[in-house]
Amino acid sequence: MVGKKISGSQSAKALGSAYLFIVLFGVVSLFSDMTHEGARSITGPFLSNFGLSAAVVGIIAGFGEFIGYGLRFVSGYLSDKTRRYWLVTGVGYAINLLSVPLLALAGRWEVVALLMILERAGRAIRNPARDSMLSHATSEIGHGKGFGIHEALDQIGATTGPLIISLALISGATMRHAFAWLLLPALAALSILVFTRIRYPNPQTLEVSKKESLKGAHFPRAYWFYLVAASLVATGFVDYPLLAFHFQKQDVMQGSLIAIYYAVAMGVDAIAALVFGLLYDKIGIRALMVSTLVSFAFPLFAFADGPTFALVGVIFWGVGMGAQESIMRAAIATLSSKEKRATAYGFFNMVYGITWFVGSSIFGILYTISLPWAVGFSVIIQLSALPFFALSGRSRQKV
């Protein structure tokens, strides 16, 4: 009896420690997203003040996203190779966050472009190592639930950041002043990160001790099927700026509503992350099949006539984003060994980001030719991911 009480006490302590680690990192992400998502809401107009064309602004933003995903494989590989997960995470967060308030001092568009690219690069450096550390804690409470909690907190910051910037500009602040104010959430994120590092120097100890079924230099077949499926979903999805562009071009709604719809999407994202995260822990990869069957319809509504249809489309879009950001990270934790997990995250994110970029580009081209073609492309590509999700699930069961 005494032994059982001690064991139960130790288990409760481990569970509480895992929850605290996830929440602390979630709060770091909250302030981090408040910083860089707040900045991203006005970097386009800020660049236009230097007299740049829309094409140049698009190239700068697109190159930043390419770097932001392309570096993740390198970062993940180095994290696993050196085992310095905290160092890589800290360097990434510092670059990502401190690049934002420095925009207030930029006097040339070249400097602004460099800082925008550095912000994306810092995000690329930090994410694989961070997600690898989070995966150790989520193994204690459920990968889906753990990453769902983290994503929900993350999206609170992504929602409030642009709203805070909007309020600052409405109150009379310049864009430079707005960038400067973002130093506060940036410092808050870094301070909590340092506290978390001191509190949890070895996050690997948070992982539930279990028999490791995934070993060797290669990833299992389930990982590759999963990568194909996720890449197809990413190819069929589109960036919100494309939705906003359509809303404005077709005069679907007033300009102020476009930002509000984005806030709605981020709120739905947070809720969906929790719901589908919990569902993943119960039914596994089939949870992503369910989310895909819901979110694939977003273009059918978003690109229809009227603000009501647009709102439904934005809600479906938010569901897809929430599921992707939570379940897709949770699944990688079960499809890779502890020793190669950061590499698995890095490679997955690199391919996912590239296919997202390619898919959005194709959608944009098709949009200029024929809206029905663009919508059909999005729907068909997303639905084509379903059999690969099924194959991944079956392959995982055989491991």
C-alpha positions as CSV (number, residue, x, y, z in Angstrom):
1,M,0.0,0.0,0.0
2,V,2.8,2.4,0.9
3,G,4.6,1.6,-2.3
4,K,1.4,2.3,-4.3
5,K,1.0,5.7,-2.6
6,I,4.5,6.7,-3.3
7,S,4.1,5.5,-6.9
8,G,0.9,7.5,-7.3
9,S,2.5,10.6,-5.7
10,Q,5.4,10.3,-8.1
11,S,3.1,9.9,-11.1
12,A,1.0,12.9,-10.1
13,K,4.2,15.0,-9.6
14,A,5.4,13.9,-13.1
15,L,2.1,14.8,-14.6
16,G,2.1,18.2,-13.0
17,S,5.6,18.8,-14.1
18,A,4.8,17.9,-17.7
19,Y,1.7,20.2,-17.6
20,L,3.7,23.1,-16.2
21,F,6.4,22.7,-18.9
22,I,3.8,22.7,-21.7
23,V,2.0,25.8,-20.2
24,L,5.3,27.7,-19.7
25,F,6.3,27.1,-23.3
26,G,2.7,27.9,-24.3
27,V,3.0,31.3,-22.6
28,V,6.4,31.8,-24.3
29,S,4.7,31.2,-27.6
30,L,1.8,33.5,-26.6
31,F,4.2,36.5,-26.2
32,S,6.3,35.4,-29.1
33,D,3.3,35.3,-31.5
34,M,2.1,38.6,-30.0
35,T,5.4,40.0,-31.1
36,H,6.0,38.7,-34.6
37,E,2.3,38.3,-35.7
38,G,1.7,41.8,-34.5
39,A,4.6,43.0,-36.7
40,R,3.6,40.9,-39.7
41,S,0.2,42.7,-39.7
42,I,1.9,46.0,-40.7
43,T,5.2,45.0,-42.4
44,G,3.6,45.2,-45.8
45,P,2.3,48.7,-45.4
46,F,5.6,49.7,-43.7
47,L,7.6,48.5,-46.7
48,S,5.3,50.4,-49.1
49,N,6.3,53.6,-47.3
50,F,9.7,53.1,-48.9
51,G,8.1,53.2,-52.4
52,L,8.4,49.5,-53.1
53,S,6.0,47.8,-55.5
54,A,3.6,45.0,-54.5
55,A,5.8,42.5,-56.4
56,V,9.0,43.4,-54.4
57,V,7.1,43.2,-51.1
58,G,5.7,39.8,-52.2
59,I,9.2,38.6,-53.1
60,I,10.6,39.7,-49.7
61,A,7.8,38.1,-47.8
62,G,7.9,34.9,-49.9
63,F,11.7,34.6,-49.5
64,G,11.4,35.0,-45.8
65,E,8.8,32.2,-45.6
66,F,11.1,30.0,-47.8
67,I,14.0,30.6,-45.4
68,G,11.7,30.1,-42.5
69,Y,10.9,26.6,-43.6
70,G,14.1,25.6,-45.5
71,L,16.3,26.1,-42.4
72,R,14.2,23.8,-40.2
73,F,15.8,20.6,-41.5
74,V,19.3,21.9,-40.8
75,S,18.3,23.2,-37.4
76,G,16.6,19.9,-36.5
77,Y,19.6,17.8,-37.7
78,L,22.1,20.0,-35.7
79,S,19.9,19.8,-32.6
80,D,19.9,16.0,-32.7
81,K,23.6,15.9,-33.6
82,T,24.8,18.2,-30.8
83,R,22.0,17.4,-28.3
84,R,22.1,21.2,-27.4
85,Y,18.3,21.6,-27.7
86,W,18.1,24.5,-25.3
87,L,20.9,26.4,-26.9
88,V,19.4,26.1,-30.4
89,T,16.0,27.0,-29.1
90,G,17.3,30.1,-27.2
91,V,19.3,31.3,-30.2
92,G,16.3,30.9,-32.4
93,Y,14.0,32.8,-30.1
94,A,16.5,35.6,-29.6
95,I,16.9,36.2,-33.4
96,N,13.2,35.8,-34.0
97,L,12.0,38.2,-31.3
98,L,14.7,40.9,-31.2
99,S,14.5,41.4,-35.0
100,V,11.0,42.8,-34.6
101,P,11.6,45.9,-32.4
102,L,14.7,46.7,-34.4
103,L,12.4,47.5,-37.3
104,A,11.6,50.8,-35.5
105,L,15.2,51.8,-36.2
106,A,15.4,50.7,-39.8
107,G,15.9,53.6,-42.1
108,R,16.3,51.8,-45.4
109,W,14.1,49.1,-47.0
110,E,17.1,46.8,-47.4
111,V,17.4,46.8,-43.6
112,V,13.7,46.2,-43.1
113,A,13.9,43.2,-45.6
114,L,16.9,41.8,-43.7
115,L,15.1,42.0,-40.4
116,M,12.0,40.4,-41.8
117,I,14.0,37.5,-43.1
118,L,16.0,37.2,-39.9
119,E,12.7,37.0,-38.0
120,R,11.6,34.1,-40.1
121,A,15.0,32.5,-39.9
122,G,14.9,32.7,-36.1
123,R,11.6,30.9,-36.1
124,A,13.0,28.2,-38.3
125,I,16.0,27.7,-36.0
126,R,13.9,27.4,-32.8
127,N,11.0,25.3,-33.8
128,P,12.4,21.7,-34.4
129,A,14.4,21.8,-31.1
130,R,11.4,23.3,-29.2
131,D,8.9,20.8,-30.5
132,S,11.3,18.0,-29.7
133,M,11.5,19.1,-26.1
134,L,7.7,19.6,-26.0
135,S,7.2,16.0,-27.3
136,H,8.9,14.6,-24.1
137,A,6.4,16.4,-21.9
138,T,3.4,15.6,-24.1
139,S,4.2,11.9,-23.9
140,E,3.1,12.1,-20.3
141,I,-0.4,13.7,-20.9
142,G,-1.0,12.7,-24.5
143,H,0.7,14.1,-27.5
144,G,-2.5,15.5,-29.0
145,K,-3.7,17.1,-25.8
146,G,-0.2,18.5,-25.0
147,F,0.4,20.1,-28.4
148,G,-3.3,21.2,-28.5
149,I,-2.8,23.2,-25.3
150,H,0.4,24.7,-26.6
151,E,-1.2,25.7,-29.9
152,A,-4.2,27.2,-28.1
153,L,-2.0,29.5,-26.1
154,D,0.1,30.3,-29.2
155,Q,-3.0,31.4,-31.0
156,I,-4.1,33.7,-28.2
157,G,-0.9,35.7,-28.9
158,A,-1.5,35.4,-32.7
159,T,-4.9,37.0,-32.2
160,T,-4.1,39.7,-29.8
161,G,-0.9,40.9,-31.4
162,P,-2.5,42.3,-34.5
163,L,-5.4,43.7,-32.5
164,I,-2.9,45.6,-30.2
165,I,-1.1,47.0,-33.2
166,S,-4.4,48.2,-34.7
167,L,-5.3,49.9,-31.4
168,A,-1.9,51.6,-31.2
169,L,-2.2,52.9,-34.8
170,I,-5.8,54.1,-34.2
171,S,-4.6,55.9,-31.1
172,G,-2.2,57.9,-33.2
173,A,1.1,55.9,-32.9
174,T,3.3,55.6,-36.0
175,M,4.3,52.2,-37.3
176,R,7.8,52.8,-35.9
177,H,6.4,53.4,-32.5
178,A,4.2,50.2,-32.8
179,F,7.3,48.2,-33.6
180,A,9.1,49.7,-30.6
181,W,6.2,48.7,-28.3
182,L,6.6,45.1,-29.4
183,L,9.9,45.0,-27.5
184,L,7.8,44.5,-24.3
185,P,6.2,41.1,-25.3
186,A,9.5,40.1,-26.9
187,L,11.3,40.6,-23.5
188,A,8.5,38.8,-21.7
189,A,8.8,35.8,-23.9
190,L,12.6,35.6,-23.5
191,S,12.3,36.1,-19.7
192,I,9.9,33.2,-19.4
193,L,12.1,31.1,-21.7
194,V,15.1,31.6,-19.4
195,F,13.0,30.7,-16.4
196,T,11.8,27.5,-18.2
197,R,15.4,26.6,-19.0
198,I,16.4,27.0,-15.4
199,R,13.4,25.0,-14.2
200,Y,13.7,22.2,-16.7
201,P,17.4,21.8,-17.8
202,N,16.7,18.3,-19.1
203,P,13.2,18.0,-20.6
204,Q,14.1,14.5,-21.8
205,T,13.4,13.2,-18.3
206,L,9.8,14.2,-18.7
207,E,9.2,11.5,-21.3
208,V,7.3,8.5,-20.1
209,S,9.7,5.5,-19.9
210,K,8.6,2.9,-22.4
211,K,10.0,0.4,-24.8
212,E,11.3,2.2,-27.8
213,S,9.9,0.6,-31.0
214,L,11.4,3.1,-33.4
215,K,15.2,2.7,-33.9
216,G,17.7,2.9,-36.6
217,A,18.9,5.6,-39.0
218,H,15.7,5.7,-41.1
219,F,12.1,6.8,-40.4
220,P,9.4,4.2,-40.6
221,R,7.1,3.8,-43.6
222,A,4.3,5.4,-41.6
223,Y,6.3,8.7,-41.4
224,W,6.7,8.9,-45.2
225,F,3.0,8.2,-45.8
226,Y,2.2,10.8,-43.3
227,L,4.6,13.3,-44.9
228,V,2.9,12.8,-48.3
229,A,-0.5,13.3,-46.8
230,A,0.4,16.4,-44.8
231,S,2.2,17.8,-47.9
232,L,-1.0,17.4,-50.0
233,V,-3.1,19.1,-47.3
234,A,-0.5,22.0,-47.3
235,T,-0.6,22.2,-51.1
236,G,-4.3,22.5,-51.1
237,F,-4.5,25.1,-48.4
238,V,-3.9,28.8,-49.0
239,D,-2.5,31.7,-46.9
240,Y,-5.1,34.0,-45.4
241,P,-3.7,37.0,-47.4
242,L,-5.1,35.3,-50.5
243,L,-8.5,35.1,-48.8
244,A,-8.2,38.7,-47.7
245,F,-7.2,39.7,-51.2
246,H,-10.3,38.1,-52.6
247,F,-12.6,39.7,-50.0
248,Q,-11.2,43.1,-50.8
249,K,-11.1,42.7,-54.6
250,Q,-14.6,41.4,-54.9
251,D,-15.9,43.8,-52.3
252,V,-17.2,41.0,-50.2
253,M,-17.1,43.0,-47.0
254,Q,-15.8,46.2,-45.5
255,G,-12.0,46.4,-45.0
256,S,-12.4,46.4,-41.2
257,L,-14.2,43.1,-41.3
258,I,-11.3,41.4,-43.0
259,A,-9.1,41.8,-39.9
260,I,-12.0,40.8,-37.6
261,Y,-12.5,37.6,-39.7
262,Y,-8.8,36.8,-39.3
263,A,-9.2,37.2,-35.5
264,V,-12.2,34.8,-35.7
265,A,-10.1,32.3,-37.7
266,M,-7.4,32.4,-35.0
267,G,-10.0,31.9,-32.3
268,V,-11.3,28.9,-34.1
269,D,-7.8,27.7,-34.6
270,A,-7.2,27.7,-30.8
271,I,-10.4,25.8,-30.1
272,A,-9.8,23.3,-32.9
273,A,-6.3,22.6,-31.7
274,L,-7.7,21.5,-28.3
275,V,-10.6,19.5,-29.7
276,F,-8.7,17.6,-32.4
277,G,-5.7,17.2,-30.1
278,L,-7.9,15.3,-27.6
279,L,-9.4,13.4,-30.5
280,Y,-6.0,12.4,-31.7
281,D,-5.2,10.8,-28.4
282,K,-8.3,8.7,-28.7
283,I,-8.4,7.6,-32.4
284,G,-4.9,8.5,-33.7
285,I,-4.3,9.5,-37.3
286,R,-8.0,9.2,-38.1
287,A,-8.4,12.6,-36.3
288,L,-6.6,14.2,-39.1
289,M,-8.9,12.5,-41.6
290,V,-11.9,14.0,-39.8
291,S,-10.4,17.5,-39.7
292,T,-9.5,17.2,-43.4
293,L,-13.1,16.2,-44.2
294,V,-14.3,19.4,-42.4
295,S,-11.7,21.9,-43.6
296,F,-11.4,20.8,-47.3
297,A,-14.7,22.8,-47.9
298,F,-13.3,26.1,-46.8
299,P,-12.7,27.4,-50.4
300,L,-16.3,26.4,-51.5
301,F,-17.6,29.0,-49.0
302,A,-14.8,31.5,-48.7
303,F,-14.8,32.2,-52.4
304,A,-18.6,32.3,-52.7
305,D,-20.6,35.5,-52.7
306,G,-21.5,37.3,-49.5
307,P,-19.9,37.9,-46.1
308,T,-21.9,35.1,-44.5
309,F,-20.5,32.4,-46.8
310,A,-17.1,34.0,-46.3
311,L,-17.4,33.7,-42.6
312,V,-18.3,30.0,-42.8
313,G,-15.3,29.5,-45.1
314,V,-13.0,31.3,-42.7
315,I,-14.3,29.1,-39.8
316,F,-13.5,26.0,-41.8
317,W,-10.1,27.4,-42.6
318,G,-9.4,28.0,-38.9
319,V,-10.4,24.4,-38.1
320,G,-7.9,23.2,-40.6
321,M,-5.1,25.4,-39.3
322,G,-5.8,24.3,-35.7
323,A,-5.8,20.6,-36.5
324,Q,-2.6,21.0,-38.6
325,E,-0.7,22.9,-35.9
326,S,-1.6,20.5,-33.1
327,I,-2.1,17.0,-34.5
328,M,0.6,17.2,-37.2
329,R,3.2,18.0,-34.5
330,A,1.8,15.4,-32.2
331,A,1.9,12.7,-34.8
332,I,5.6,13.3,-35.5
333,A,6.3,12.5,-31.9
334,T,4.9,9.0,-32.3
335,L,6.5,8.5,-35.7
336,S,10.1,9.1,-34.7
337,S,12.6,8.0,-32.1
338,K,13.8,10.3,-29.3
339,E,17.3,10.5,-30.8
340,K,16.0,11.7,-34.2
341,R,12.9,13.6,-33.3
342,A,14.2,17.1,-33.9
343,T,15.5,15.9,-37.3
344,A,12.0,14.4,-38.0
345,Y,10.4,17.7,-37.1
346,G,12.8,19.8,-39.1
347,F,12.5,17.7,-42.3
348,F,8.7,17.5,-42.0
349,N,8.4,21.3,-41.5
350,M,10.7,22.0,-44.4
351,V,8.7,19.8,-46.9
352,Y,5.4,21.1,-45.4
353,G,6.5,24.7,-45.9
354,I,7.8,24.2,-49.4
355,T,4.6,22.5,-50.5
356,W,2.5,25.1,-48.8
357,F,4.4,27.8,-50.8
358,V,4.1,25.9,-54.0
359,G,0.4,25.2,-53.5
360,S,-0.4,28.9,-52.7
361,S,1.5,30.0,-55.8
362,I,-0.4,27.6,-58.0
363,F,-3.7,28.7,-56.4
364,G,-2.8,32.3,-57.0
365,I,-2.0,31.6,-60.7
366,L,-5.2,29.6,-61.2
367,Y,-7.2,32.4,-59.4
368,T,-6.2,34.9,-62.1
369,I,-7.3,32.4,-64.8
370,S,-10.5,30.9,-63.4
371,L,-11.8,31.0,-59.8
372,P,-13.6,27.7,-60.2
373,W,-10.4,26.0,-61.3
374,A,-8.6,27.4,-58.2
375,V,-11.3,26.2,-55.9
376,G,-11.4,22.8,-57.6
377,F,-7.6,22.5,-57.3
378,S,-7.8,23.2,-53.5
379,V,-10.6,20.8,-52.8
380,I,-9.2,17.9,-54.9
381,I,-5.7,18.1,-53.5
382,Q,-6.8,18.2,-49.9
383,L,-9.1,15.2,-50.4
384,S,-6.3,13.3,-52.1
385,A,-4.5,13.3,-48.7
386,L,-7.1,11.0,-47.1
387,P,-5.8,7.6,-48.4
388,F,-2.2,8.5,-47.4
389,F,-3.4,9.3,-43.9
390,A,-5.1,5.9,-43.8
391,L,-1.9,4.2,-45.1
392,S,0.1,5.9,-42.4
393,G,-2.2,4.8,-39.7
394,R,-2.1,1.2,-40.9
395,S,1.7,1.2,-41.2
396,R,2.0,2.6,-37.6
397,Q,-0.1,-0.2,-36.2
398,K,2.3,-2.8,-37.7
399,V,5.4,-1.2,-36.0
